Amino acid sequence: MKINQFTRIHGQKVIFVPYEACHVSKYHGWLMSDELQKLTGSEPLTLQQEYDMQKSWREDDNKVSYQGKGLGKESLLIMILYGSQKLHMKRVTAKIGLMNIPSIQLFTQVGFSEISRSDVFQEVTYELVLSPTVIEWFQTEVGNFVVKEGENNQT
């Protein structure tokens, strides 16, 4: 998404950076895992297809072994806080595969509620209203995070 193409968000355990060509090889390696493909609803791509995908994400004006260490939780909370503060989101909806128990547990742990279930698509839809109480709790959980914008930020 071009609106935040130079944005870096620094949490306590994670740093979000724009998906650059230098990241493709590592990302491609991660997504060779059958488990990650299943949990993310992804299909295997060739390395060239992954480079093409990265390029399309960077140019699209309309887009946006570490398990058990709290990285997913911090990532989720930071992205929601960023969305609330910078994009003025009032609610977040997530569709998760029925077999993706870790994601279901994470989203319910941070306050998402199930609003629908589809046996046809084998997914459940969760929603979280971003009330002041929710935002305050997320900020307490995350602590400080830093948003850096501008072309001079290094990946």
Residue, then its C-alpha position, 0 to 999 in steps of 0.5 A: m500500500k503506497i500510503n505507508q510504503f516507508t512506514r516502520i513500526h517498532g514494538q518490544k519484540v517485533i518490527f513491521v517493515p514494508y515487504e521489500a524484494c530483499h525479504v522475498s527469499k526468506y518469506h518464500g522459504w517460510l511459506m514452503s512449510d505445509e503447516l504455514q500454507k494450511l494455516t494461512g490459506s496459501e498455496p506454494l508459489t515459485l520464487q519468481q511468482e513470489y517476487d512478482m507478488q511482492k512487486s504487485w503488493r508494493e505497487d497496489d494502491n489498495k493493499v495492506s520457529y518463532q511460535g510461542k514467544g508472543l510475537g503474533k500477539e504483539s504483532l496483532l495488537i500493534m497493527i490494530l493500534y496502528g489501524s485505530q490511531k492512523l486509519h481511524m478504524k472502529r472495528v476489526t473483522a478476521k476470517i480464520g480457517l476452522m482448523n487454525i486453532p492457534s489463530i482462533q485462540l489468539f484472536t479470542q484471547v485478545g477479545f474478538s468474538e465469533i460472529s459467524r461460521s461457515d462449514v462450506f468455506q471451513e472458516v469462522t469470522y471474528e469481530l472486535v469493536l475498538s472501544p476506548t477500553v479495548i484500545e487502553w488494554f492493548q496499549t498496556e499490553v504492547g507498551n511503547f511502539v514507534v512508527k517511523e515514516g519517510e524514505n530514509n528509514q532502513t529495512 
